[in-house]
């Protein structure tokens, strides 16, 4: 019973930890452009750009030039 409870809790914590990682990566990637995380996400919603945080994080981490064009489009 205890193992099942811990496994359930840990699955929730894993999701929380990954979302925090994605947010930190996005925040670090938009700093050079004079934005912070919340303003960038708000601008994405205002321009109706639909990309989830996981994909934004991967784009920022693996394809910086594509992320730069996305930031310029939103700015």
TORPA-4810 file (N, C-alpha, C, O; in nm, 3 decimals):
<nodes>
NODE_1_0.083_-0.120_0.000_0.000_0.000_0.000_0.087_0.126_0.000_0.063_0.221_-0.074_X
NODE_2_0.190_0.124_0.086_0.276_0.241_0.096_0.352_0.265_-0.035_0.369_0.380_-0.076_X
NODE_3_0.397_0.158_-0.099_0.469_0.172_-0.225_0.380_0.233_-0.332_0.424_0.316_-0.411_X
NODE_4_0.254_0.191_-0.335_0.161_0.246_-0.432_0.135_0.394_-0.409_0.124_0.472_-0.503_X
NODE_5_0.125_0.431_-0.283_0.104_0.572_-0.249_0.223_0.656_-0.289_0.207_0.765_-0.344_X
NODE_6_0.344_0.607_-0.261_0.465_0.680_-0.298_0.480_0.691_-0.449_0.523_0.794_-0.499_X
NODE_7_0.445_0.586_-0.521_0.456_0.589_-0.667_0.359_0.691_-0.725_0.394_0.764_-0.817_X
NODE_8_0.238_0.697_-0.671_0.139_0.794_-0.718_0.189_0.936_-0.695_0.182_1.021_-0.784_X
NODE_9_0.240_0.961_-0.574_0.289_1.094_-0.539_0.409_1.133_-0.627_0.419_1.247_-0.672_X
NODE_10_0.498_1.038_-0.649_0.618_1.066_-0.727_0.587_1.097_-0.873_0.659_1.175_-0.935_X
NODE_11_0.483_1.037_-0.927_0.445_1.071_-1.064_0.400_1.216_-1.074_0.429_1.284_-1.172_X
NODE_12_0.330_1.262_-0.972_0.287_1.403_-0.970_0.405_1.496_-0.953_0.411_1.601_-1.018_X
NODE_13_0.499_1.460_-0.867_0.618_1.543_-0.842_0.704_1.550_-0.968_0.760_1.656_-0.999_X
NODE_14_0.714_1.439_-1.042_0.793_1.437_-1.165_0.737_1.537_-1.266_0.813_1.610_-1.330_X
NODE_15_0.606_1.541_-1.280_0.544_1.636_-1.372_0.573_1.780_-1.329_0.602_1.865_-1.413_X
NODE_16_0.566_1.806_-1.199_0.592_1.939_-1.145_0.737_1.979_-1.169_0.765_2.092_-1.207_X
NODE_17_0.829_1.886_-1.148_0.971_1.915_-1.167_1.004_1.945_-1.312_1.081_2.037_-1.341_X
NODE_18_0.947_1.869_-1.404_0.973_1.894_-1.546_0.916_2.027_-1.590_0.979_2.099_-1.668_X
NODE_19_0.796_2.062_-1.543_0.739_2.191_-1.582_0.827_2.306_-1.530_0.845_2.405_-1.600_X
NODE_20_0.880_2.293_-1.409_0.972_2.394_-1.355_1.099_2.403_-1.439_1.149_2.513_-1.463_X
NODE_21_1.150_2.289_-1.485_1.269_2.289_-1.571_1.241_2.361_-1.702_1.321_2.442_-1.747_X
NODE_22_1.126_2.331_-1.763_1.091_2.396_-1.889_1.077_2.547_-1.870_1.125_2.624_-1.953_X
NODE_23_1.012_2.589_-1.762_0.995_2.731_-1.735_1.129_2.800_-1.717_1.150_2.910_-1.768_X
NODE_24_1.221_2.736_-1.646_1.354_2.795_-1.624_1.432_2.807_-1.755_1.500_2.907_-1.778_X
NODE_25_1.423_2.706_-1.839_1.492_2.711_-1.968_1.436_2.824_-2.056_1.512_2.898_-2.118_X
NODE_26_1.305_2.836_-2.059_1.244_2.942_-2.139_1.282_3.079_-2.084_1.314_3.170_-2.161_X
NODE_27_1.280_3.093_-1.954_1.315_3.219_-1.890_1.459_3.258_-1.924_1.485_3.374_-1.957_X
NODE_28_1.551_3.164_-1.916_1.690_3.191_-1.948_1.708_3.225_-2.095_1.794_3.306_-2.131_X
NODE_29_1.627_3.165_-2.181_1.641_3.189_-2.325_1.587_3.325_-2.366_1.636_3.382_-2.464_X
NODE_30_1.487_3.380_-2.296_1.430_3.509_-2.336_1.499_3.628_-2.270_1.477_3.742_-2.311_X
NODE_31_1.582_3.604_-2.168_1.653_3.714_-2.101_1.735_3.800_-2.197_1.728_3.922_-2.188_X
NODE_32_1.814_3.740_-2.289_1.894_3.824_-2.380_1.810_3.914_-2.471_1.862_4.011_-2.526_X
NODE_33_1.682_3.885_-2.486_1.595_3.964_-2.571_1.520_4.072_-2.494_1.433_4.140_-2.549_X
NODE_34_1.554_4.088_-2.367_1.492_4.191_-2.286_1.353_4.156_-2.235_1.276_4.245_-2.199_X
NODE_35_1.320_4.030_-2.232_1.191_3.986_-2.182_1.211_3.898_-2.059_1.320_3.847_-2.034_X
NODE_36_1.105_3.883_-1.985_1.108_3.781_-1.882_1.004_3.675_-1.919_0.930_3.690_-2.016_X
NODE_37_1.001_3.569_-1.842_0.917_3.454_-1.875_0.770_3.492_-1.885_0.704_3.456_-1.983_X
NODE_38_0.719_3.563_-1.787_0.575_3.590_-1.784_0.533_3.682_-1.899_0.426_3.662_-1.957_X
NODE_39_0.614_3.780_-1.931_0.581_3.869_-2.044_0.586_3.794_-2.177_0.505_3.819_-2.266_X
NODE_40_0.681_3.702_-2.189_0.693_3.624_-2.312_0.571_3.532_-2.330_0.514_3.526_-2.438_X
NODE_41_0.532_3.462_-2.224_0.417_3.372_-2.232_0.289_3.451_-2.260_0.204_3.408_-2.337_X
NODE_42_0.278_3.568_-2.196_0.162_3.654_-2.220_0.158_3.701_-2.365_0.051_3.705_-2.427_X
NODE_43_0.274_3.737_-2.420_0.280_3.780_-2.560_0.244_3.665_-2.654_0.180_3.686_-2.757_X
NODE_44_0.286_3.543_-2.620_0.249_3.427_-2.702_0.098_3.411_-2.707_0.041_3.389_-2.814_X
NODE_45_0.033_3.422_-2.591_-0.113_3.408_-2.588_-0.180_3.523_-2.662_-0.281_3.503_-2.729_X
NODE_46_-0.125_3.643_-2.651_-0.184_3.760_-2.719_-0.175_3.745_-2.871_-0.268_3.782_-2.942_X
NODE_47_-0.063_3.690_-2.920_-0.046_3.670_-3.064_-0.107_3.538_-3.112_-0.100_3.505_-3.230_X
NODE_48_-0.167_3.462_-3.020_-0.231_3.335_-3.048_-0.134_3.234_-3.110_-0.168_3.161_-3.204_X
NODE_49_-0.013_3.231_-3.055_0.086_3.130_-3.094_0.069_3.014_-2.998_0.087_3.029_-2.877_X
NODE_50_0.035_2.898_-3.051_0.005_2.783_-2.967_0.124_2.685_-2.972_0.135_2.604_-3.064_X
NODE_51_0.210_2.695_-2.872_0.322_2.603_-2.855_0.331_2.574_-2.707_0.334_2.667_-2.626_X
NODE_52_0.336_2.446_-2.670_0.341_2.417_-2.527_0.481_2.443_-2.471_0.577_2.461_-2.546_X
NODE_53_0.491_2.445_-2.340_0.615_2.482_-2.274_0.727_2.381_-2.299_0.844_2.418_-2.307_X
NODE_54_0.691_2.255_-2.311_0.793_2.154_-2.338_0.859_2.179_-2.473_0.981_2.173_-2.485_X
NODE_55_0.779_2.208_-2.574_0.834_2.233_-2.706_0.911_2.365_-2.711_1.014_2.373_-2.778_X
NODE_56_0.862_2.468_-2.642_0.936_2.593_-2.635_1.073_2.572_-2.573_1.173_2.627_-2.620_X
NODE_57_1.078_2.492_-2.468_1.203_2.463_-2.402_1.299_2.389_-2.495_1.417_2.422_-2.502_X
NODE_58_1.248_2.291_-2.567_1.333_2.215_-2.659_1.382_2.303_-2.775_1.497_2.293_-2.816_X
NODE_59_1.295_2.389_-2.827_1.336_2.480_-2.934_1.444_2.574_-2.884_1.543_2.596_-2.953_X
NODE_60_1.426_2.629_-2.765_1.525_2.722_-2.709_1.658_2.652_-2.685_1.763_2.712_-2.704_X
NODE_61_1.653_2.527_-2.643_1.773_2.454_-2.607_1.847_2.401_-2.729_1.970_2.405_-2.733_X
NODE_62_1.774_2.351_-2.829_1.837_2.284_-2.943_1.847_2.370_-3.069_1.937_2.349_-3.150_X
NODE_63_1.755_2.466_-3.086_1.754_2.549_-3.207_1.741_2.696_-3.169_1.634_2.755_-3.183_X
NODE_64_1.850_2.758_-3.122_1.841_2.896_-3.074_1.800_2.996_-3.182_1.733_3.095_-3.152_X
NODE_65_1.838_2.972_-3.307_1.800_3.068_-3.412_1.651_3.062_-3.441_1.590_3.164_-3.470_X
NODE_66_1.591_2.945_-3.433_1.446_2.933_-3.450_1.373_2.998_-3.333_1.269_3.062_-3.351_X
NODE_67_1.428_2.982_-3.214_1.367_3.045_-3.096_1.378_3.197_-3.107_1.285_3.268_-3.068_X
NODE_68_1.490_3.246_-3.158_1.507_3.389_-3.175_1.403_3.446_-3.272_1.347_3.553_-3.248_X
NODE_69_1.375_3.376_-3.379_1.273_3.422_-3.474_1.135_3.420_-3.411_1.052_3.506_-3.439_X
NODE_70_1.109_3.323_-3.326_0.982_3.316_-3.255_0.967_3.434_-3.159_0.860_3.494_-3.150_X
NODE_71_1.073_3.466_-3.087_1.070_3.580_-2.994_1.048_3.710_-3.070_0.970_3.795_-3.027_X
NODE_72_1.116_3.727_-3.183_1.100_3.848_-3.263_0.958_3.860_-3.319_0.905_3.970_-3.331_X
NODE_73_0.897_3.748_-3.354_0.760_3.749_-3.404_0.663_3.793_-3.297_0.567_3.865_-3.324_X
NODE_74_0.688_3.749_-3.175_0.599_3.779_-3.063_0.621_3.920_-3.010_0.526_3.983_-2.964_X
NODE_75_0.743_3.969_-3.016_0.776_4.099_-2.959_0.704_4.210_-3.022_0.723_4.326_-2.984_X
</nodes>
